[in-house]
């Protein structure tokens, strides 16, 4: 089958690789749609921290935002999964440790991460093998494009859930990238007044086109009481600024990661009685995201700039933007459609 392979820093190509076979407890999925994200870009450039910690090494086959149709099942898997439209979890815990047994497989010390860590090939390929326990069925009201947005949506869903928003609350999202915009959409669906803060006029202008009225830079941000601040950027200084901005007694949520350490003064957290929550994974939010998408409460499709082929991906990873692509931050690949 065809698969995208990153062979070294800034080197990627589509290769013919051995097709997967469903092991016991696993299924093989014919991939229909898959997306690329910031983690994939870091894997391409060689800047991903997992290279230094030796959780990942070249060559690596990326792809953890996907949907498809189950075409093979391994021993012990219910035949009812055959033909099902599905997406799946990225974080694959060992299933035996204390964290996994508590439902925290996404922070399992021994976890694999599909297309990222542990050598498990990702979904930017014609087929992908995954444990059946990681699957989530997609209802007919969630089309293929939306289905491939469930994984990034799960991170945003959990971030908004952690913010504890109530209807009428005012929420500030720092960073209008894919996750930040999705956080804004979920916060709006929760009844909050949503404000976005960013740097690039292109990203801010795009946010306005999808219905965000309150869009600011650091220089223009109004002095308002913020009931929650969701930090979804990669800026080193914004985690501390989030604590400065949020109202006493309220919540700051950290879902963005800077390339270098971000310093937060815990005295500020304590003296303002602020709750700070970190979000690593979409895992506990996948089901809720699918429900929100299926109901129409949140529609992530406007974020998709273009849908390409596997052969187009090396150029996209290298930073090229095809002529005619939309202004959104997300690129999708159509594989089996």
PyMOL commands that set and color helices and strands:
alter all, ss='L'
color gray80, all
select helices_A, chain A and resi 38-45+49-53+79-81+98-101+105-107+132-134+144-147+150-163+178-189+201-209+238-245+266-272+283-295+301-303+310-317
alter helices_A, ss='H'
color red, helices_A
select strands_A, chain A and resi 2-8+11-16+26-36+65-73+85-88+91-92+112-113+127-131+135-137+170-174+193-197+214-216+226-231+246-254+275-278+304-308+330-334
alter strands_A, ss='S'
color yellow, strands_A
deselect
rebuild
show_as cartoon
